């Protein structure tokens, strides 16, 4: 009888310990799952590395820098691998540089005001995060991905009649780091390079009958940001 009682107590303790261990494991998995997401709010500077091939009038292109807020969401598949969706929009002023408009009575080197345009470039990157420090407070990452840039709210300015920008697909490279100051909150520094080209058509029929100026424009902006983030 004592042996049976001893066996029953032992089995009961084993079952209890197993159940408790499973509950702790489930709690950890749940906590980890709850922290699979993180969101960041950054202030970013956008610095185009621009060039252009402009038909008929020649010259180059100048695109202004922009400073705007940006929101991004990151999902962690594992501790190291994640995907990030970057959302933001910016307004840029545009003009040609050194264009020859002598055919319509102008100078041989003139900067043509092409107004402004808004860009919406949602970008999805795959990231690898690593931990060079034992306490895992400092978390650098590298990433690469794809973006689709939408050009909208085009203002042609006072010189030409109209401008059309083709939406474009581009690629992105990324480096940055998160610096945790609690288990939930952190600061972030991020640098991205977008490789982006678009075809542009300038309607200058107000200057000469039927005048349409094509251009192939490379924008290739550097995007540098700093901000704060939260895990959830």
N, C-alpha and C positions, 0 to 999 in steps of 0.2 A: 504494500500500500504506500509506504514511504517513497519507494522508487517511482511508482506511478505519479505520486504527488510532485516529486522532484522533477520528473520529466515534463509534467504539465506546466509547472511554474517556469521551467527553462524555456519550453516552447513558447509560452505566453510572453516571456520577456523578449525573446528573439523576434516575435511578431511585432511587439510594441516598438522595439528599437528600429525594426525595418520600416514600419509605418511612419515613425517620426523622421527617419532619414529621408523617406520619400517626400514627406511634407516639406522638409527643408529644401530638398532638391527642387521641388515644384515652385517653392517660393523664390528660389534663386533664378530659375528659368523665367518665371513671370516677371521678376524685377529686371532681368536682362532684356526681355522682350519689350518691356515698357520703355527701356532706354535705347531701343533700336533706332529711334528717330531723333534727329536734332534739327533745330531751325536756327538760322543766323540772320541778323539784320546788320548790313554793312553800309558804310559810306564809301563810294568808289569814285575814282578818277579814271576817265576813259581817254586814252591818248592815241589817236589814229596814227599809224605808220603808213601814210597814204602815197599813192602814185596813180597816174592815169595815162591812158592813150586816148587822146581826143581827136576826132576826125575834123576835117575842114579847117578849123581855126587853130589847131595844135595847142601847145602849152601843157601845163600840168594842173594838178588839183590841190586845193587846200581845204581841209576839214577841221573845224574847231574842236578843241578838247571839251569835255563835259564832266560835270560833277553832280552825281545823283545818288539817292538811296537804292539799295538792292536787297532783295529777299531771296533766300535759298533754303531748300529742304534737302536733308541727307538721310538716306536709309542704309543701315549697316546690315549686310548679310552675315558677316562674321566680325570678329574684333578688328580685322585688318582691311576687309574689302567692303566698299560702300559705293553707292550711286548718289550723285548730287544733281538736283535740278535748280538752275539759276534763273531768277526772274528779275527783270529790270527794264527800264526804257529811258532813252535820252534824246535830247534835241541837239543837233549840230548845224552850225552855219557852214555854207559851202560857197567857194568861188574858184574860178580858174586862175592860173598864174601864168603870165607872159603869153597870152593868146594873141594871135594875129587877126585883127578884125578890120584890116585895111580894105578888104573887098566891099565892106559896107560903109566906107568913109571914115573909119576909125584908125587908131594907131596900130603899129605892127607888134607892139607888146602892151597888153592890157589885161588887167584882172577883172574878169566878168563876174559880177555878183549873181550867184545862183540861189539866193534865198536860204532856206533852211529845210530840214527834214527830221522827222522823228524815227528812231530805230527801236524796234522791239526784238531782241535776239535771245529767245529762250534757249538755254544751253544745258545739255545733259552730259555729265562726265562720269566715268568709272574711276574710282580712287583706290589707292593703296595707302593705308595709315600704318605708321610704325612708332615704336616707343624706345627712343634711345636712352631714357632714364628709367631707373628701376621703379620709382613711385608712379610712373605713367601720368604725370601732370602735363608734360610737354609732348605733344603729339603732332609731328610733321606728317605731311602727306604729299603725294604726287597724283596727278590725274590726267586723263585724256578723254576726249569725247567729240560730240557733234553739236552744231547749232543751226537753227533756221532763223534767218533775220528777215523781219517784216519791215518794210519802209512805208510810213504813213504820214498823214498830216503835212504833205509837201507844200511849202510856200515858195513860189518861184522867184520872188523879189520883183524889182521894178524894171529889169532889163529885158528878159525874155518872156515869152507868152506862157510857157508851161514846161514842166520837167516830169519825166517818168522814170522811176527806179524799179528794176526787177527784184523781187524777193529772191533770196539766195541761201543755199546750203553751204556751210563752212565747217572747219574743224577747230578744235580747241586743245590747248595744253595748259596745265595748271600746276602750281606748287603753292604750299602754304603751311600753316600750322595752327593748331588750337592750343591754348594755354589755360588749363583748368584751375579755377580758384575755389570751386566746390565740386562735389560729385555731379552737380546738375548744371552749373553755369560756367562759362568760359569766355575768353576773348579770342579773337581770330585775326590773322593776317593772311592775305591771299593775293596771288598774282596770276593772272590769266593772259594768254595770248590767243586771240581769235585770228584765224586765217580766212579772210572774207573778201570776195570779189562780187561786183554787181555790174550789170549792163545798164547804162543810163542813156536816155534819149531826150535831148533838149529841143523843144519846139521854139524856134526863133523866127517863125514866119512873120512876126510883127516887125522884124528888122529887114528881112528880104523875103520876097514871095517864095513860099515852098521850102524855106531853109529849115532843115532838120539836122541837128548835130549829134552824132553817136559818140559814145565814150565807153571805154572799159575801165572801171575804177577799182583799184585795190585799196581796201580800207585797213585791214590787218591791225586792229587796235590792241594796245596793251591796256589791261584793266587791273588796276591796283586798288585793293580795298582793305579796310580795317573795321572791325565791328565786334559785336557781342553775340553769344549764342546760348541756347538752352537745350538740354537733353530731355526727351520725354518718351 
